[in-house]
Amino acid sequence: MQQNDIDIRIGARIRAERKSRNWSLTDLAERAGVSRAMIHKVERGTSSPTANLLGKLSGAFGLSMSTLLARAEAAGGHLLRRLDQPVWIDPETGYIRRQVSPRSDLPLDLVQIVLPAGKHVPMPASAYAFQRQLIWVLEGELEFDEGPVRHRLNAGDCLQLGPPADCIFRNTGEFPCIYAVTVLRND
């Protein structure tokens, strides 16, 4: 699936979530703390949303970011082959998100992230309000700010996140950091 196709599907999903709640663009903009114009561009598929923007929108809907993206991207079935796994790229940082787990009725998502060297991705607490998650670093080093606490994770380290807090994923190394996120959804 091409990036533009994914952007169109994400935009359509955001519009469907907004309309199912009978919210106007202004309602969603106020709840998410983002501009109405940006939401309009994303819904039309003319602008690729950043990870931070998706975190704010999913929080406004009362969904995890994983759930919002899974609803937009993944097909059902028990097996999701690598070539069929939806990939989304943050246009701002080059952060790559791969939905590894098949869409199912299990309240679990498995996601692989590649965070380029020298990049950081902030996420609002609202993106974590409806889930519990683990971060498992597969390659490289990850600095993870969970509210006021900074965690330094190396390959093989696994962190269980605490209560929802504003977070920053940071790769201060010279090489990409690859990590897996396991999300237990409550939505």
N, C-alpha and C positions, 0 to 999 in steps of 0.2 A: 504494500500500500504506500503510495506517495505521500509526502508531507502535506501537500495541499489538500489531498483527499481527507487526511486525518483532521486538518484544520476545519474543513467544511463539516465533518461529522461532529467534531467537538462543538462548533458553533451551533449546529442544529440541536445538539443535546442540551446546551445551555438555554437556548430559546424554548425547548420543550419543557425543561424544568421550570423556567420562569413562568411560562404560560399555564402550566399545570397548577401553579399557585395563584394564578390570576394577578400577577405582579406586572407592573409597567416597567419599562427600562429604568425609569427614575426610581421606582421602588427598589429594584435590585441594586442599582448604583449606590443608593443610600445605605442599604443593608451591608453591602460588601466594602464600602468606602473607596470606590473607584469611579471613574468618570463614565457617564452615560454614553458618551461618544465611543469610548474604548469598547464597552460591551456591545454596542451596535456593530462596530467593525468586526469583532470576534464572531458574533452571531451570523453575520453575512459571510464569514469565511475569508474576509479580505485582510485580516490581521491575525498572525499567529499569537496566541496568548502565551505569556511568560508563566513560569512555574509559580511565581509569587501571585500573579493575577488569578490563576486557577485555584490556588489555595484560598484566596479571599472569596471567590465565587462559590466554591464548594462549601466553605464555612457558612456563607449566607444561606445556602440551601439546606443546611443541616446534614450535609453529606461529607464523607471523606473524599479527598482528591482522587484516591484510587477508585472509589465507587463511581464518581462522576466520569472519569476517563474510561472505566470498564463499560459503563453504559453506552458510551459513545463508540468504543473501539472494538470490543471483543465479541466474537461469536460463541455460541454455546458448544458443548461437547466435552468429552473426557480427556482428549488429547489436543494440545495446542503445540504444533511443531514450530521450531525456531523461525522458520521462514514465514510462518503465519502469525507470529506474535506481534501485536501492534507496537510500533515504536513511535515515540513522540520526542521531538527535539525542541528545547527551549530556544527561541530565536535570539534571546538576549545573551545567554551564557554558553550555548552549545551543549548544555546538560542533556543527556540522552536517557529517556525512560522507556524501558521495555517491559510490557505486561507479560510475565512468564506464565502465570497460572491461567488455566482455562476459566471462562466464565461459568459459574455454577451456583448452586444454592448454598454452598459452604460459605461461612462468614469470614473467609480468609482470602487474601490476595498476596501473591508473591511477585515482587517487582525488582528488576535489575536496573541500577543507575550507573551511568558513567559520568563523573564530574571532571571536566577538563582541568588541567593544571592551572593554578592561579585564579580560579573562579570561585565564586560563592553564590549561594542561593538562599535568600531569606524566605521563611514561611511563617505566616501568622498563626497564632494559637488556635484560631477558629478552624484551621485545616486539620487539627488533631482532636477536636472536641468529641468526635463520635467513634473513636477507634483506640486500640492499643497497638503498639508496634515495636518491633525489634529491628535494629540496624546491624548488619553483619558485614564487615569489611572483607572483601575478597582479595583485592590488590590495592597497594598504595597506602596512603595515609589520609585520614579524615579528621578535621577539627569540627566538632559539632557543638554549637552553643545552644543549650536548652535553658531558655530564660537567662539567668545570671551565671549558670554553671557551664564551664567549658570542658568538654571531653575530648581527649586526643586518642584516636583509635588507629590501630595498625592492622595489617592483614591478619585475619583470624579472630580479631576482637569482635564481640557482640554486645550491644547495649540495648537494654529495655528502657524505653522512654517512660518518664513519669507523667504527672498530670499535664494537661495542655499548657504550653507556654510558647511565646514567640521563639522561633528557632532559626539558626543559620547553619547551613551545610557549607563547609569551607575546605578547599583543597589548596594548601599553601605549598605543596610539593612541586616537583618538576615533571611529574608523569600523571596521567589520568588516574583517578581513584575510582575503583569499581566496587560497588557494594550492593547488597541485597537488602530489601526492606520487606519484612513480613508484617502484614496488616491484619489484625483481627477486628473486623467491623462490628459495630453495634447498631448500624442503621438498617 
